[in-house]
Amino acid sequence: MRGDRRRNVGDAIRVDEVGIEYGMYGEFRLRSAYQPIFAPRGRFLHAVAAEALIEPHRAGRPGAPKMFFESVAVSDRLFVETMCRALHLRNFRNIGVDGLDLFFNYNPLINDHAGRALAEIRLMTRHLGEFGLAPAMLVCEITEQAADDALLARLVCEMRRDGIRIAIDDFGTGHSTEERVSLLKPDIVKIDGTWFAEFCRHAAAERFFRPLVSSLHDRGAKVLVEGIEQPTHLRVALEGGVDLLQGFLLARPALAGTVFEEEPLNIDTLLGTGGNVVPLFG
C-alpha cells in the first residue's frame, strides 16, 4: 500500500452484517477489541473502564497486533494509527455497558509533527458527540516515552484543554521515568505488566511496591497495574494500594459487539483460582 497522508480514514472503514465497524489495510481486516479495567472496592473488583486494542485479521484468522504494526510501512503508520483510533471511538458504544471510560493509545513518535498532531486531536474531539462519547470519558495512553519532551508537553496540554485525561504507559521499562511523570503530571500511571511480573518474583515484593505506589499518589496520579495474570500479581498490586487493575486473570480482550458481563469479581475467589481466567464475556 502506497503511503499517502491525504487519504481519508473514513474511506478505509466498513460495516459488517451486525453493524460493527472495521478497517481495511491491504490484506488485513482491523477489528476493535476492548479489555476491561477494574477498580477494587471492598472485596470486589468493579469494571470502570476498558482499553481499546486492535485485532488484525488476515484470511479470516486473527494475528498478533505487534507483528501487524511492525509490518506497516513507515509512510502508512500515521494513517493506520488514526484509523485504529477512529474504529475504537466508533465501536465503543457496542460493548453494551454504560458508564465506562475508554483508554486509547497515542504514539507521539508517529505523530511527530506538532501542528499535524494537534490538528488531529482537535478533529477527534470535535466528532466525539457523534459516537456518544464525551472528552471526560477518554484517557489517552502515551505509548512511547522516547519522544521529544516539548512535543509531549504541547500534546498533553491540548488534550487536557479538551477535557481528556492522560496516562503514562509502560512505567518501569526505562523509557517512562519519574522525570517524565514530573513533566507531564499524568492523571494515571500504568505499571508495565512484564516488569511487574518480574518484580513479583521477589520475596519482599509487597514491601517494596507500596512506596512506589505512594510516591506516584503523592504526585497526584492514580496507579494502574496491567498484566495481572496470576493471583500473586493481584495480591501484590492490591497490597500496594493500586487504584486500577488489568490483565488476563481478570478478563481477556473481547471484540466489539461481544456481550459484556457487568457482575463484579470476587477478590477472594480470584486469589484462589490458581491462575484460571474468570470469564467476563459471554
QUIQUI-V296078 format. One line per field, one symbol per residue. ss: DSSP state (H for helix, E for strand, C for the rest). A space follows every 10 residues. Layout:
ss->???
//
This chain:
ss->CCCCCCCCHH HHEEECCCCC EEEEECCEEE EEEEEEEEEE ECCEEEEEEE EEEEEEEECC EECCHHHHHH HCCHHHHHHH HHHHHHHHHH HHHHHCCCCC EEEEEECCCC CCCHHHHHHH HHHHHHCHHH HCCCHHHEEE EECCCCCCHH HHHHHHHHHH HCCCEEEEEE ECCCCECHHH HHHHCCCEEE ECHHHHHHHC CCCCHHHHHH HHHHHHHHCC CEEEECCCCC HHHHHHHHHH CCCEECCCCC CCCEECCCCE CCCCEEHHHH HCCCCCCCCC EC
//
